[in-house]
């Protein structure tokens, strides 16, 4: 029997707010992840929040849903992507 997909995987793959590039969260370069999320958020017409918040929310959602199953090196890349995303939008860590 095939394993049923989790709802969080479904949200990540088929978000109504952002159309994500395939395998965006599997990239090894935090700057590439951030740039991809920025492109998706900037061009989205369905999002309810400003582009920065939508992109950061999707990244945070992915990290939180992966939880303890996310290897430390992968989490480090994704946390660095948060900083890169802030930089792309001219935000500080306090925003």
N, C-alpha and C positions, 0 to 999 in steps of 0.2 A: 504494500500500500504506500502510495506517495505521501511524503510528509506535507502536511498542510502549511501554507505560508502564514507567517505571523502578520498580524494587522499592521505592525510597525514597518515591516518590509514593504507591504502594500502601499503605505503612505509615502515612504521614501521613493518608491518607484513610480507612483502615479499621483503625486501631489497635485491638487487643484490649483495651488498658489504658484508653484514653480515647476517649470518643465526642465528637469535636471538632465545634464549630459550623462550618457551611460557610464557606469562605473566611476563616477566622479569621486566617491569617497574611497576608492581603492588606489588612487594616484599616490605616488611616493613624494611628490613635491608639494609642500604646503601652499606655495604661491600659485601653483596650477589649480589646486582645489579652490582656493579663494577666488581666483580669476574666473573659474568656471561658474561658481555660485554667483558672483557679481554679474556675469553675463546673463545668467538665467533670471536673476531678480530684476535687473534693469529692463529686460525686454518683456517681462511678464505683465499682462494686462489684467490678470485675475487676482493678484495679491491684494490683501486688505491693508497691509502696513507699508511703510516706506521700504525701498529696496534693501537698505542695510539691515533693517530688522528682520525682513523675510529671509534673507540669506543666512544671517546669524542664527535665526530660529531653526532653520533646517539643519544646519551644522550641529547645533546643540542637541536637537532632537535625535539625530543619528548617534551622537556620542552617548547620550543618556540611554537610548534604547539598546545599544550594544552592551552597556554596563560592564559587568565583570568578565564578560566573554571577549572583550576587546583587549588584545595584547598591549602591553605597555608601550612598545615601540610604535604601534599603530595609533594609540591614543596621543602620544607625543606629537606625531605628524599632524593629527587633527586639531590638537590644541594650538600648534604653531599656525595652522590654517586660520584659526580665529584671529590671531595677531595680524596675519597677512591681510585678512578681510578688513579689519579695522584700519590698517594702513591704506588700503585701496580706497576706502571711503573717507579718509582723513579724520578718523575718530581716535579717541584715546581709550584705554582699557576701562575708564570710568563711565563711558557712554553706554 
